[in-house]
Amino acid sequence: GPALSAQLAAPEATILDMPKIIGIQNGMISLIKYGLSDCNDGYASYPGYKWCSDDGLYYRSIGHLARVPAGTTIAELVSEVSLLLTAGRLSQDNRDTIEAACSAETDHDAQFRCIQQLIVFSTEFHSTNKMEKSGEDRAVDTTTVVASTEPYKGLVYLYISGGLDSFHLLAPHTCAPINVYERFRAIRGKNSLSEGIGMKLDEMLVID
Protein backbone atom coordinates (compact mmCIF):
# COMPACT_ATOMS: atom_id res chain seq x y z
CA GLY A 1 0.00 0.00 0.00
CA PRO A 2 0.98 3.69 0.06
CA ALA A 3 2.63 3.43 3.49
CA LEU A 4 4.89 0.59 2.37
CA SER A 5 5.68 2.33 -0.93
CA ALA A 6 6.77 5.43 0.98
CA GLN A 7 8.88 3.23 3.30
CA LEU A 8 6.96 4.44 6.34
CA ALA A 9 6.96 2.32 9.48
CA ALA A 10 5.32 2.62 12.89
CA PRO A 11 6.49 -0.22 15.19
CA GLU A 12 4.44 1.19 18.07
CA ALA A 13 1.29 0.73 15.98
CA THR A 14 1.63 -3.05 16.24
CA ILE A 15 0.33 -2.93 19.82
CA LEU A 16 -2.58 -0.61 18.98
CA ASP A 17 -5.45 -3.02 18.38
CA MET A 18 -9.14 -2.19 18.15
CA PRO A 19 -9.98 -2.79 21.86
CA LYS A 20 -7.24 -0.32 22.85
CA ILE A 21 -8.49 2.27 20.35
CA ILE A 22 -12.05 1.95 21.64
CA GLY A 23 -10.75 2.02 25.22
CA ILE A 24 -8.89 5.29 24.59
CA GLN A 25 -12.00 6.89 23.10
CA ASN A 26 -14.22 5.63 25.93
CA GLY A 27 -11.78 7.05 28.46
CA MET A 28 -11.62 10.45 26.75
CA ILE A 29 -15.41 10.77 26.53
CA SER A 30 -15.79 9.68 30.16
CA LEU A 31 -13.16 12.22 31.27
CA ILE A 32 -14.99 15.05 29.52
CA LYS A 33 -18.50 14.07 30.63
CA TYR A 34 -17.94 12.73 34.15
CA GLY A 35 -14.43 13.80 35.16
CA LEU A 36 -11.73 11.34 36.19
CA SER A 37 -13.87 8.38 37.24
CA ASP A 38 -14.89 4.83 36.37
CA CYS A 39 -18.06 5.96 34.57
CA ASN A 40 -18.52 4.23 31.20
CA ASP A 41 -15.04 2.67 31.21
CA GLY A 42 -13.28 5.82 32.41
CA TYR A 43 -9.61 6.03 33.32
CA ALA A 44 -10.07 5.86 37.11
CA SER A 45 -11.52 3.37 39.57
CA TYR A 46 -14.73 3.74 41.56
CA PRO A 47 -14.10 6.38 44.25
CA GLY A 48 -16.73 4.86 46.55
CA TYR A 49 -19.47 7.42 46.28
CA LYS A 50 -22.11 9.13 44.11
CA TRP A 51 -23.28 8.35 40.58
CA CYS A 52 -22.47 9.08 36.94
CA SER A 53 -24.27 12.20 35.71
CA ASP A 54 -23.49 14.31 32.65
CA ASP A 55 -24.53 17.63 34.18
CA GLY A 56 -21.17 19.28 34.77
CA LEU A 57 -21.13 18.64 38.52
CA TYR A 58 -18.79 15.60 38.38
CA TYR A 59 -20.26 13.90 41.47
CA ARG A 60 -18.30 10.68 41.08
CA SER A 61 -14.95 12.00 39.93
CA ILE A 62 -11.66 12.40 41.76
CA GLY A 63 -10.81 15.33 39.48
CA HIS A 64 -12.08 16.93 36.28
CA LEU A 65 -11.18 19.26 33.42
CA ALA A 66 -11.75 22.68 34.96
CA ARG A 67 -10.93 25.10 32.14
CA VAL A 68 -13.41 27.97 31.90
CA PRO A 69 -13.90 28.84 28.20
CA ALA A 70 -13.35 32.44 27.12
CA GLY A 71 -15.69 32.24 24.14
CA THR A 72 -19.38 33.08 24.37
CA THR A 73 -20.78 31.98 20.99
CA ILE A 74 -20.76 28.43 19.66
CA ALA A 75 -18.29 29.44 16.92
CA GLU A 76 -15.91 30.95 19.48
CA LEU A 77 -16.10 27.82 21.64
CA VAL A 78 -15.28 25.56 18.69
CA SER A 79 -12.33 27.79 17.73
CA GLU A 80 -11.03 27.72 21.30
CA VAL A 81 -11.20 23.93 21.68
CA SER A 82 -9.82 23.45 18.17
CA LEU A 83 -6.80 25.56 19.10
CA LEU A 84 -6.23 23.58 22.31
CA LEU A 85 -6.75 20.06 20.94
CA THR A 86 -5.80 20.29 17.26
CA ALA A 87 -3.52 23.36 17.13
CA GLY A 88 -6.23 25.09 15.10
CA ARG A 89 -6.17 22.47 12.32
CA LEU A 90 -9.86 21.55 12.55
CA SER A 91 -11.27 21.57 9.01
CA GLN A 92 -14.18 23.81 8.10
CA ASP A 93 -16.36 20.78 7.34
CA ASN A 94 -15.77 19.34 10.80
CA ARG A 95 -16.16 22.76 12.38
CA ASP A 96 -19.58 23.22 10.74
CA THR A 97 -20.69 19.73 11.78
CA ILE A 98 -19.64 20.26 15.42
CA GLU A 99 -21.26 23.70 15.61
CA ALA A 100 -24.54 22.34 14.26
CA ALA A 101 -24.53 19.36 16.65
CA CYS A 102 -23.56 21.23 19.82
CA SER A 103 -25.71 24.33 19.29
CA ALA A 104 -28.67 22.14 20.28
CA GLU A 105 -27.33 21.84 23.84
CA THR A 106 -29.26 23.86 26.39
CA ASP A 107 -26.50 25.74 28.19
CA HIS A 108 -23.02 27.14 27.66
CA ASP A 109 -21.18 24.49 29.72
CA ALA A 110 -23.01 21.63 28.00
CA GLN A 111 -22.04 23.06 24.62
CA PHE A 112 -18.40 23.22 25.73
CA ARG A 113 -18.44 19.55 26.82
CA CYS A 114 -20.19 18.54 23.59
CA ILE A 115 -17.54 20.29 21.48
CA GLN A 116 -14.69 18.59 23.35
CA GLN A 117 -16.28 15.16 22.87
CA LEU A 118 -16.73 15.59 19.11
CA ILE A 119 -13.27 17.05 18.55
CA VAL A 120 -11.55 14.09 20.25
CA PHE A 121 -13.24 11.93 17.60
CA SER A 122 -11.90 14.06 14.75
CA THR A 123 -9.00 13.02 12.53
CA GLU A 124 -7.22 16.28 13.37
CA PHE A 125 -7.06 15.32 17.06
CA HIS A 126 -5.43 11.97 16.30
CA SER A 127 -2.85 13.18 13.77
CA THR A 128 -0.49 16.06 13.13
CA ASN A 129 -1.31 16.54 9.46
CA LYS A 130 -3.79 18.92 7.91
CA MET A 131 -6.90 16.99 6.90
CA GLU A 132 -8.98 17.93 3.88
CA LYS A 133 -11.95 16.05 2.47
CA SER A 134 -11.63 15.31 -1.23
CA GLY A 135 -15.35 15.66 -1.87
CA GLU A 136 -15.23 12.56 -4.05
CA ASP A 137 -17.59 9.65 -3.59
CA ARG A 138 -16.08 6.38 -2.50
CA ALA A 139 -15.47 3.96 -5.33
CA VAL A 140 -17.85 1.02 -5.34
CA ASP A 141 -16.23 -2.34 -6.00
CA THR A 142 -18.26 -4.00 -8.74
CA THR A 143 -16.01 -7.02 -9.04
CA THR A 144 -17.99 -10.23 -9.24
CA VAL A 145 -16.72 -12.71 -6.67
CA VAL A 146 -16.96 -16.33 -7.65
CA ALA A 147 -18.11 -18.50 -4.77
CA SER A 148 -15.39 -20.78 -3.48
CA THR A 149 -15.89 -24.52 -3.41
CA GLU A 150 -13.61 -24.81 -0.38
CA PRO A 151 -15.18 -25.27 3.09
CA TYR A 152 -15.45 -21.99 4.98
CA LYS A 153 -12.87 -21.33 7.66
CA GLY A 154 -13.01 -18.31 9.93
CA LEU A 155 -10.61 -16.97 12.52
CA VAL A 156 -12.28 -15.56 15.62
CA TYR A 157 -10.44 -13.29 18.08
CA LEU A 158 -11.67 -13.16 21.68
CA TYR A 159 -10.45 -10.24 23.79
CA ILE A 160 -10.99 -11.26 27.40
CA SER A 161 -9.76 -9.13 30.29
CA GLY A 162 -8.36 -11.89 32.47
CA GLY A 163 -10.02 -15.04 33.74
CA LEU A 164 -8.82 -17.35 30.98
CA ASP A 165 -5.71 -19.21 32.08
CA SER A 166 -4.41 -22.60 30.99
CA PHE A 167 -6.56 -24.49 33.53
CA HIS A 168 -9.74 -22.86 32.26
CA LEU A 169 -8.84 -23.43 28.63
CA LEU A 170 -7.54 -27.00 28.96
CA ALA A 171 -8.03 -28.54 32.38
CA PRO A 172 -6.23 -31.80 33.25
CA HIS A 173 -8.38 -34.94 33.25
CA THR A 174 -6.50 -38.21 33.56
CA CYS A 175 -2.75 -38.27 33.97
CA ALA A 176 -0.61 -41.00 35.44
CA PRO A 177 1.28 -41.59 37.64
CA ILE A 178 0.74 -38.06 39.03
CA ASN A 179 -2.86 -37.12 39.83
CA VAL A 180 -2.81 -33.78 38.03
CA TYR A 181 -6.59 -33.49 38.25
CA GLU A 182 -6.54 -33.37 42.05
CA ARG A 183 -3.75 -30.81 41.91
CA PHE A 184 -5.96 -28.74 39.58
CA ARG A 185 -8.90 -28.98 42.01
CA ALA A 186 -6.68 -27.95 44.91
CA ILE A 187 -5.44 -24.89 43.00
CA ARG A 188 -9.08 -24.06 42.28
CA GLY A 189 -9.86 -24.01 46.00
CA LYS A 190 -11.06 -27.53 46.81
CA ASN A 191 -10.55 -28.50 50.45
CA SER A 192 -12.36 -30.23 53.29
CA LEU A 193 -14.83 -27.36 53.59
CA SER A 194 -15.42 -26.36 49.98
CA GLU A 195 -15.53 -27.85 46.49
CA GLY A 196 -13.85 -24.72 45.14
CA ILE A 197 -14.43 -23.50 41.60
CA GLY A 198 -12.75 -26.28 39.63
CA MET A 199 -14.83 -28.39 37.24
CA LYS A 200 -15.86 -31.83 38.43
CA LEU A 201 -14.39 -34.76 36.57
CA ASP A 202 -17.73 -35.95 35.18
CA GLU A 203 -18.46 -32.45 33.80
CA MET A 204 -15.36 -32.39 31.61
CA LEU A 205 -15.16 -33.27 27.95
CA VAL A 206 -12.38 -35.75 27.35
CA ILE A 207 -9.95 -34.99 24.53
CA ASP A 208 -8.18 -38.12 23.30
Salt bridges, closest charged atoms under 4 A:
ASP17 OD2 - LYS20 NZ 3.26
ASP38 OD2 - ARG60 NH2 2.90
ASP54 OD1 - ARG113 NE 3.23
GLU80 OE2 - ARG67 NH2 2.76
ASP109 OD1 - HIS108 ND1 3.95
GLU132 OE2 - LYS130 NZ 3.74
ASP165 OD1 - HIS168 ND1 3.53
ASP165 OD1 - ARG188 NH2 2.90
GLU182 OE1 - LYS190 NZ 3.86
GLU195 OE1 - ARG185 NH2 3.04
